[in-house]
């Protein structure tokens, strides 16, 4: 039905429906399943996300490596203190994004959106919005279909893999997906969702994938936090009527080309960036019992 964002928006406008409806129709066409079956599957995905967020913000989740854990609770406590400079809604989204990735790092169950390493952005934003907008279950499920529609385009025209395109392809894609879905949930138009995706993604271009010790923990967890905040700001900009001078599909194409030219050391190999810092190497040695040859 659609291959790029322009076609997605055109379809939604022609049918006078939401992006999420187009994505459901496409799933029905591709899989041969009924609408009820597809929506039920997404409802199960939503339940997985909900349980991960709840675990992360209420339990002292720690990863086996010891690199991550407990930050989501710290942010929840800080948010409730009333001292947050960026406001309760933003802190709630950021903490729930972190919560999801802390659960992932602790070998818990999460839903990849679009990958495990970027799994915190979409649910972090969604479950913060639940407290702010009080959406129905059906609207929350639609949020996931809307985000999935934009993820579908990225996956088929660029990349959602850190190993192929850097963290811009993972957290960057998740950030754009969340921004576009926020716009729909907040009552924006399909074209505004596309603008939000473009604004969010272009501000993540060039983001490298440099996991310390090769684990999806540092800096991955905190990058999901930044992705969540980026998504919210991008959505607000689009809802205000701000447009990206570069069309969404061209931003996606630019991300792909940047990923193609990015050095291998900065694409999930743990050979460069933060992974190659002295502290990064010390942490790697401690986790894996490697003797460092210091001169």
C-alpha positions as CSV (number, residue, x, y, z in Angstrom):
1,X,0.0,0.0,0.0
2,X,2.8,2.5,0.9
3,X,6.5,2.4,0.4
4,X,7.5,5.8,1.8
5,X,6.2,8.6,4.1
6,X,4.8,10.6,1.2
7,X,2.6,7.7,0.1
8,X,1.6,7.0,3.7
9,X,0.4,10.6,4.2
10,X,-1.3,10.7,0.8
11,X,-3.2,7.5,1.6
12,X,-4.3,8.7,5.0
13,X,-5.5,12.1,3.5
14,X,-7.2,10.5,0.6
15,X,-9.1,8.1,2.9
16,X,-9.7,10.8,5.5
17,X,-8.3,8.5,8.2
18,X,-5.4,8.2,10.6
19,X,-1.9,6.9,9.9
20,X,-2.6,4.0,12.3
21,X,-5.6,2.9,10.2
22,X,-3.4,2.7,7.1
23,X,-0.9,0.6,9.0
24,X,-3.6,-1.8,10.2
25,X,-4.9,-2.1,6.6
26,X,-1.4,-2.8,5.3
27,X,-0.9,-5.5,8.0
28,X,-4.2,-7.1,7.0
29,X,-3.1,-7.1,3.3
30,X,0.4,-8.5,4.0
31,X,-0.5,-11.1,6.5
32,X,-4.0,-12.1,5.5
33,X,-5.2,-11.9,9.1
34,X,-8.3,-10.1,10.3
35,X,-8.3,-6.6,11.8
36,X,-9.3,-8.1,15.2
37,X,-6.3,-10.6,15.1
38,X,-3.8,-7.8,14.3
39,X,-5.2,-5.4,16.9
40,X,-5.1,-8.3,19.5
41,X,-1.5,-8.9,18.7
42,X,-0.6,-5.3,19.2
43,X,-2.6,-5.3,22.5
44,X,-0.3,-8.1,23.7
45,X,2.7,-6.0,22.7
46,X,1.3,-3.1,24.6
47,X,0.9,-5.4,27.7
48,X,4.6,-6.4,27.5
49,X,5.6,-2.8,27.3
50,X,3.4,-1.9,30.2
51,X,4.8,-4.6,32.4
52,X,8.4,-3.6,31.6
53,X,7.8,0.0,32.4
54,X,6.1,-0.8,35.7
55,X,8.9,-3.2,36.7
56,X,11.5,-0.6,35.8
57,X,10.0,2.3,37.8
58,X,9.0,0.2,40.9
59,X,11.7,-2.5,41.3
60,X,15.4,-2.1,41.8
61,X,16.4,-3.6,38.4
62,X,20.1,-4.2,37.9
63,X,21.9,-5.7,34.9
64,X,24.1,-8.7,35.3
65,X,27.1,-6.6,34.3
66,X,26.4,-4.0,36.9
67,X,26.6,-1.2,34.4
68,X,23.0,-0.1,34.6
69,X,20.0,-0.1,36.9
70,X,18.1,2.0,39.3
71,X,18.1,5.2,37.3
72,X,14.4,5.1,36.4
73,X,13.5,5.1,40.1
74,X,15.9,7.9,40.8
75,X,14.1,10.0,38.1
76,X,10.7,9.1,39.4
77,X,11.6,10.2,42.9
78,X,13.1,13.4,41.5
79,X,10.0,14.1,39.4
80,X,7.8,13.7,42.5
81,X,10.0,16.1,44.4
82,X,8.7,19.0,42.3
83,X,12.2,20.2,41.6
84,X,12.3,19.0,37.9
85,X,13.4,21.8,35.6
86,X,11.9,20.2,32.5
87,X,8.6,19.4,34.1
88,X,6.8,16.2,35.4
89,X,5.6,15.1,32.0
90,X,9.1,15.1,30.4
91,X,10.7,13.5,33.4
92,X,8.0,10.8,33.4
93,X,8.6,10.0,29.7
94,X,12.4,9.9,30.2
95,X,12.2,7.7,33.3
96,X,9.8,5.2,31.6
97,X,12.1,5.1,28.6
98,X,15.0,4.3,30.9
99,X,12.9,1.8,32.9
100,X,12.3,-0.2,29.7
101,X,15.9,-0.4,28.7
102,X,17.0,-1.2,32.3
103,X,14.6,-4.2,32.2
104,X,16.1,-5.2,28.8
105,X,19.7,-4.9,30.2
106,X,18.6,-7.1,33.1
107,X,17.4,-9.8,30.6
108,X,13.7,-9.0,31.2
109,X,11.0,-9.1,28.5
110,X,10.5,-6.0,26.3
111,X,9.0,-5.3,23.0
112,X,11.5,-4.1,20.3
113,X,10.5,-0.7,19.0
114,X,12.1,-1.0,16.5
115,X,15.0,-2.8,18.2
116,X,15.9,-4.0,21.7
117,X,18.5,-1.3,22.1
118,X,16.0,1.4,21.3
119,X,13.0,-0.2,23.0
120,X,12.5,2.5,25.6
121,X,11.6,5.6,23.5
122,X,8.1,4.6,22.2
123,X,6.7,3.1,25.4
124,X,8.4,5.8,27.5
125,X,6.6,8.5,25.6
126,X,3.3,6.6,25.4
127,X,3.0,5.7,29.1
128,X,3.8,9.3,30.1
129,X,1.1,10.5,27.7
130,X,-1.3,8.1,29.4
131,X,-1.0,10.2,32.5
132,X,-1.3,13.5,30.6
133,X,-4.0,12.8,27.9
134,X,-5.8,9.8,29.5
135,X,-6.2,7.9,26.2
136,X,-8.3,4.8,25.8
137,X,-6.7,1.4,25.4
138,X,-7.7,1.6,21.7
139,X,-6.0,4.9,21.3
140,X,-2.8,3.5,22.9
141,X,-2.9,0.6,20.5
142,X,-3.3,3.0,17.6
143,X,-0.3,4.9,18.9
144,X,1.8,1.8,18.4
145,X,0.4,1.2,14.9
146,X,1.2,4.9,14.0
147,X,4.7,4.5,15.2
148,X,5.0,1.2,13.4
149,X,4.0,2.8,10.1
150,X,7.0,5.1,10.2
151,X,9.3,2.4,11.5
152,X,8.1,0.2,8.5
153,X,9.2,3.0,6.1
154,X,12.6,3.4,7.8
155,X,13.3,-0.4,7.9
156,X,12.5,-0.7,4.2
157,X,14.2,2.4,2.9
158,X,17.2,2.8,5.2
159,X,18.1,0.8,8.3
160,X,17.0,0.2,11.9
161,X,20.3,-1.6,12.8
162,X,23.0,-0.1,14.8
163,X,25.5,-2.5,13.2
164,X,24.5,-1.2,9.8
165,X,23.8,2.5,10.4
166,X,24.9,3.5,13.9
167,X,22.6,4.5,16.8
168,X,20.9,7.0,14.5
169,X,19.3,4.0,12.9
170,X,18.1,2.6,16.2
171,X,17.4,5.3,18.8
172,X,17.0,7.9,15.9
173,X,14.4,5.8,14.2
174,X,12.6,5.1,17.5
175,X,12.6,8.9,18.3
176,X,11.0,9.7,14.9
177,X,8.5,6.9,15.3
178,X,7.4,8.2,18.7
179,X,7.2,11.8,17.6
180,X,4.9,10.9,14.7
181,X,2.7,8.8,16.9
182,X,2.5,11.6,19.6
183,X,1.1,13.9,16.9
184,X,-1.7,11.5,16.0
185,X,-2.6,10.8,19.6
186,X,-2.7,14.6,20.3
187,X,-5.1,15.2,17.4
188,X,-2.7,16.3,14.7
189,X,-2.9,15.6,11.0
190,X,-1.0,12.9,9.0
191,X,1.2,15.5,7.5
192,X,2.1,16.9,10.9
193,X,3.1,13.4,12.0
194,X,5.5,13.3,9.0
195,X,6.9,16.7,10.0
196,X,7.4,15.5,13.5
197,X,9.2,12.4,12.3
198,X,11.5,14.5,10.1
199,X,12.3,17.0,12.8
200,X,13.0,14.3,15.4
201,X,15.2,12.2,13.1
202,X,17.2,14.9,11.6
203,X,18.3,15.9,15.1
204,X,19.6,12.4,15.6
205,X,21.6,12.2,12.4
206,X,25.2,11.0,12.8
207,X,24.6,9.4,16.2
208,X,27.1,6.6,16.5
209,X,26.7,3.2,18.1
210,X,29.5,2.7,20.6
211,X,28.4,0.3,23.4
212,X,30.8,-0.1,26.2
213,X,32.0,-3.7,26.5
214,X,29.8,-4.4,23.5
215,X,26.7,-4.5,25.8
216,X,23.4,-2.7,25.1
217,X,23.7,-0.7,28.3
218,X,26.1,2.3,28.2
219,X,25.4,4.7,26.6
220,X,22.3,3.0,25.2
221,X,20.0,3.4,28.1
222,X,20.5,7.1,28.5
223,X,20.3,7.6,24.7
224,X,16.7,6.3,24.9
225,X,16.0,8.9,27.6
226,X,17.3,11.6,25.2
227,X,15.3,10.1,22.4
228,X,12.1,10.3,24.4
229,X,12.6,14.0,25.2
230,X,13.5,14.7,21.6
231,X,10.4,13.0,20.4
232,X,8.1,15.1,22.6
233,X,9.7,18.4,21.6
234,X,9.6,17.5,17.9
235,X,5.9,16.6,18.2
236,X,5.2,19.9,19.9
237,X,7.0,21.7,17.1
238,X,5.0,20.0,14.4
239,X,1.7,20.5,16.3
240,X,2.6,24.2,16.5
241,X,2.7,24.3,12.7
242,X,6.5,24.1,12.3
243,X,7.7,22.2,9.2
244,X,10.9,20.5,8.3
245,X,12.6,22.2,5.3
246,X,13.9,18.8,4.3
247,X,11.0,16.3,3.5
248,X,10.7,13.3,5.8
249,X,11.7,10.8,3.1
250,X,14.8,12.8,2.3
251,X,15.8,12.9,5.9
252,X,15.4,9.1,6.1
253,X,17.5,8.8,2.9
254,X,20.2,11.1,4.4
255,X,20.3,8.9,7.5
256,X,20.9,5.8,5.3
257,X,23.7,7.5,3.4
258,X,25.3,8.7,6.6
259,X,25.2,5.2,8.0
260,X,26.8,3.9,4.8
261,X,29.8,6.2,5.2
262,X,30.1,5.9,9.0
263,X,33.3,4.1,10.1
264,X,32.9,0.5,11.2
265,X,34.5,1.4,14.6
266,X,31.3,3.5,15.3
267,X,28.8,0.8,14.3
268,X,28.2,-1.5,17.3
269,X,31.7,-2.9,17.2
270,X,32.8,-1.4,20.5
271,X,36.0,-0.3,18.8
272,X,35.5,3.4,19.0
273,X,33.6,6.3,20.6
274,X,32.8,5.9,24.3
275,X,33.6,2.2,24.2
276,X,37.2,3.1,23.4
277,X,37.7,5.6,26.2
278,X,40.0,4.7,29.1
279,X,37.0,4.2,31.4
280,X,35.2,2.3,28.7
281,X,38.1,-0.2,28.4
282,X,38.5,-0.5,32.1
283,X,34.8,-1.4,32.5
284,X,35.1,-3.9,29.7
285,X,38.1,-5.5,31.4
286,X,36.3,-5.6,34.7
287,X,33.2,-7.3,33.3
288,X,35.1,-9.9,31.2
289,X,38.2,-10.3,33.3
290,X,40.5,-8.9,30.6
291,X,44.0,-7.9,31.6
292,X,44.7,-4.4,30.4
293,X,48.1,-3.7,28.9
294,X,48.8,-0.2,30.2
295,X,51.9,1.6,29.2
